[in-house]
Amino acid sequence: MDYLKERAWKEANDHHVNNSPRFVFVPGPVIVGAGPSGLAVAACLKQRGIPSIIIERTNCVASLWQLKSYDRLRLHLPKQFCELPLMPFPQSFPTYPTKQQFVTYLENYAKKFDINPLFNECVESAEFDSSIGFWRVKSVGNLKNGEEGSDHHHRHEFVCRWLVVATGENAEEVVPEIRGIKEFKGQIVHTSCYKSGDAFGGKKVLVVGCGNSGMEVCLDLCHHNASPSLVVRDAVHVLPREMLGRSTFGLSMWLLKWFPVRLVDTFLLIVCRVLLGDTSKLGLVRPRIGPLELKSSAGKTPVLDIGTLDRIKKGDIKVVPGIQRLTRQTVEFVNGEKEDFDAIILATGYKSNVPSWLKEKEMFSEKDGFPQQPFPNGWKGEDGLYAVGFTKRGLLGASMDARRIAEDIEGCWKAEVKNLTTTLSRSYSP
């Protein structure tokens, strides 16, 4: 049923001047988001012979990786834990693929399964219409006029039996409220706009946020002769990326097959103490809860160190407490100390944007935009609603949910096709 995609594309181009919505009936699911999660669901559905349409607000697949990530980014986990269903990484790729290698993998994944998202199509609302038993997904898009170079808006209303929310955990940047932020005259950027430390050479830079992104940005700044300071407000687990000759994540997953999580956490922390020393002396105090238990209960990912800790030990990166307020070029910290900076980089993460467009109050929390049911039960809602990419378990969790969703929809699909066949045969029987 690939003609449905062609039809949607044709309507987008033929009717972009008309501001009234064009209705598109989709016999399979509509998937919102063309990141790894959305691609995984579409591929699993394709394997089962079920058509789908992906709606994507940007002009490419995996926009977070292509448009909002820094150049030195690599997968934090070994590639075998980051594969999407039905297609392994090329053997030639390193254990930790680069940003561009991962993007290439995703683009080839889309080509292999003939996945062609509707790009530049932003969903405004999605609501289940109980009177007809279908979802109504309203979107607005931009189309470039090749001759004039101007934008034209078009509107669609997709009508579908199943809706898959694949916008993920990282849809919108989180920008914290900092007292005096408008007074600061230096550059302030979110990591979504940071590419490399080229523009910060020789400058004093304050990095706000001590997750994996904040740590890696500090390391990148060091490589470009900047002087970074890292704001660490909360307790944080820093683990080596590899220990005992294996990836820390892989070793943890293997140990969890045999031992309880708290015992594995104890083991990891003992090894970390031997390999990394006492991180609290560097201003990086560990939480009372172990790294795996904290990840499972609160979704807080430990930092996998790739060299930042050594730079902190050498004094190349300074660890500072939380920010009290900003002035024209000065940062005052909660401990009363003040220091001048040329720039501030906000490594403050992202959040879900589901509550802004999904008109539904049962499956997703209005507070944080995540499924209300914890993993592994948050992938399925009512009335044909599904979620993928919200497990707080990375690409591995997204792949697990993609398979579940495709299998579940296949059961409904076969039942409805059978009912339709029975109805048609009765209608045309003599």
Disulfide bonds with the S-S distance in Angstrom:
none
